[in-house]
Amino acid sequence: MSSLTLSKGSNLSLTKADPGLRKAMVGLGWDPRSTAGEQFDLDASALLVRADGKVRSNDDFIFYNQLSSKDGSIVHQGDNRTGEGEGDDEQILIDLDAVAADIAKIVIVVSIDQAEARRQNFGQVRDAFCRVVNQESDNEVVRYDLTEDAAAETCMIFAEIYRNGGEWKFRAVGQGYASGLRGVATDFGIVLD
């Protein structure tokens, strides 16, 4: 079964596209443009968000310093510091059946580490993508290739996986943030020092 490729703003019912999908792997990839400056370090994160648009607590922020949710439904596979090589640069595993009932969506974010100090932004990143793979069948269900020119942005919401009635759906978001990961995290209710 071949996967569907979405464009920005599009939605897909994961439940209908792959009725057997229970354990999803969200693969994220990118290639930094050639630069003579500092190396790029992009980081994937996931936020577990309630229907009111906020997290329950800082425990719902899954990133390189907090690799799994307390209930184990979300597990980050670790930081790739260079983005080199083919395929996924970072992966986030989601056990859809184990996601707490009060979580309305899982927001998938990619940010550039030390973007301001290194003068880096998403305009210098190419071939970025987000895909969902059924862990059990290895079937790629959906893919979103980001084509935006996000010259000023240092952080981007790539996608959301959200509940709609009894279904899980995928939304290709592609929304950039100039305020970095801190800006995205605080918008969803994370309390930072």
Secondary structure, DSSP 8 states (H G I E B T S, - for coil): ---EEE-TT-EEEHHHH-TT--EEEEEEEEEE---SS----EEEEEEEE-TTSS-SSGGGEEBTTB-B-TTSSEEE----SS--SSS-SEEEEEEGGGS-TT--EEEEEEEETTHHHHT--GGGEEEEEEEEEETTT--EEEEEE-----TT-SEEEEEEEEEETTEEEEEEEEEEETTHHHHHHHHTT----
